[in-house]
Amino acid sequence: MNTNLAAARKSKNDEFYTQLGDIESELRHYRPHFEGKVVYCNCDDPRVSNFFHYFSHNFTFLGLKKLITTCYRNREPSLFSRHDTGRAILLEYDGLREGDVTPRAEDIGITYLKGDGDFRSRECIGFLKEADIVATNPPFSLFREYMAQLMEYDSRFIILGNMNAITYKEVFPLIKENRLWYGPSISSGDRTFGVPDHYPLDAATAWIDGDGNRFIKVKGVRWFTNLDHDKRHEDLILYRRYTPEDYPHYDNYDAIDVSRTRDIPMDWSGAMGVPITFLDKYNPDQFEIIGMDHDVKAGLLPHIPRPGWTGKIDRGYIQGKRQYARILIRNRIPRP
Ligand SMILES: C[S@@+](CC[C@H](N)C(=O)[O-])C[C@H]1O[C@@H](n2cnc3c(N)ncnc32)[C@H](O)[C@@H]1O
């Protein structure tokens, strides 16, 4: 009973269906990347996925070479999936059939995978290797593994996730090394997702529309990508100057605290602690990411703890008060 409940809870949190408008708003920033490319959506039932919808309908417009979509067959029969099916689905589309300008899954034929469609299965890794770009919203409970696999196979990708993921010790180093960054279209607020018909409506943020479709609002959603886009090369306009009153030095870090990203002082060349939302404005030509709090604690940034400091280094402290989580950065081009 408990195992079933745990499985249902986990699968409930993984069954959020991305809205077409959110996909369109993001993918329009990458148009030049798609010409002649094989796109793979590896957590997507073509019958319900708007990623499939977007790429199949824009196949010619984007100049795609091929679209591959695979869908997981949940081992646990679950209340919480829209794609309950006995078998894992494969759809390969190369745009060559006649009359396929706006294809529907039924028109181009679904076939079945031999295995269960797990993105980690040998069969799906075969498609991953064939693909030039992976685009999906993967199950959040498997985000670490999902990202690790993309890195292992050196994949290009645009995926949706929760900004909490950047604090994972497996994920933050990728941001720091500029192997992963946010996409441009979401930098605040919440996003609406479709949820399966049986999704409980107890949450204050869930509702049903006139057609009986269920939705939920989720905070902290971000696109994660390693495809370049213009926004990450835009300078953040800095207008403030350093004063010791406005920018207190941490008790324990050799750095100043900047509690709002827009207040980063233009003339400070040393280390600064900034909120995690800094990443929404991060331009790697303008700023260097030094690390995060947990890097200090792990001893990875030996120059950050103040010399002779013997107290805690789990977070920055100011006058003995523990601060919010911070990213430590440095301005590459401080203005005198
Ligand atoms: C957050 S939902 C998003 C679905 C779809 N990509 C979209 O954006 O609308 C994640 C999907 O991944 C599926 N999934 C769960 N575990 C998986 C696995 N191991 N391999 C592939 N897909 C999985 C879930 O069933 C779920 O439909």
The ligand as a Tripos MOL2 file, in Angstrom:
@<TRIPOS>MOLECULE
LIG
   27    29     1     0     0
SMALL
NO_CHARGES

@<TRIPOS>ATOM
      1 C1          6.9740   16.4380  -16.6160 C.3       1 LIG1
      2 S1          6.2240   15.2180  -17.6520 S.3       1 LIG1
      3 C2          6.3230   16.0280  -19.1890 C.3       1 LIG1
      4 C3          5.6930   15.3150  -20.3170 C.3       1 LIG1
      5 C4          5.9510   15.9740  -21.6690 C.3       1 LIG1
      6 N1          7.3830   15.9310  -21.9490 N.3       1 LIG1
      7 C5          5.4780   17.4030  -21.6580 C.2       1 LIG1
      8 O1          6.3070   18.2940  -21.5900 O.co2     1 LIG1
      9 O2          4.2660   17.6380  -21.7140 O.co2     1 LIG1
     10 C6          7.4960   13.9750  -17.7020 C.3       1 LIG1
     11 C7          7.1000   12.7230  -18.4620 C.3       1 LIG1
     12 O3          8.1790   11.7800  -18.4100 O.3       1 LIG1
     13 C8          7.6440   10.4890  -18.2400 C.3       1 LIG1
     14 N2          8.6580    9.6330  -17.5930 N.ar      1 LIG1
     15 C9          8.7360    9.2810  -16.2980 C.ar      1 LIG1
     16 N3          9.8050    8.4850  -16.0970 N.ar      1 LIG1
     17 C10        10.4070    8.3500  -17.3000 C.ar      1 LIG1
     18 C11        11.5400    7.6380  -17.7400 C.ar      1 LIG1
     19 N4         12.2760    6.9290  -16.8980 N.pl3     1 LIG1
     20 N5         11.8700    7.6950  -19.0520 N.ar      1 LIG1
     21 C12        11.1400    8.4490  -19.9220 C.ar      1 LIG1
     22 N6         10.0450    9.1390  -19.5500 N.ar      1 LIG1
     23 C13         9.6810    9.0930  -18.2530 C.ar      1 LIG1
     24 C14         6.4350   10.6840  -17.3790 C.3       1 LIG1
     25 O4          5.5230    9.6310  -17.5390 O.3       1 LIG1
     26 C15         5.9010   12.0380  -17.8770 C.3       1 LIG1
     27 O5          4.9310   11.8880  -18.8690 O.3       1 LIG1
@<TRIPOS>BOND
     1     1     2 1
     2     2     3 1
     3     2    10 1
     4     3     4 1
     5     4     5 1
     6     5     6 1
     7     5     7 1
     8     7     8 2
     9     7     9 1
    10    10    11 1
    11    11    12 1
    12    11    26 1
    13    12    13 1
    14    13    14 1
    15    13    24 1
    16    14    15 ar
    17    14    23 ar
    18    15    16 ar
    19    16    17 ar
    20    17    18 ar
    21    17    23 ar
    22    18    19 1
    23    18    20 ar
    24    20    21 ar
    25    21    22 ar
    26    22    23 ar
    27    24    25 1
    28    24    26 1
    29    26    27 1
@<TRIPOS>SUBSTRUCTURE
     1 LIG1         1 GROUP 0 **** ****
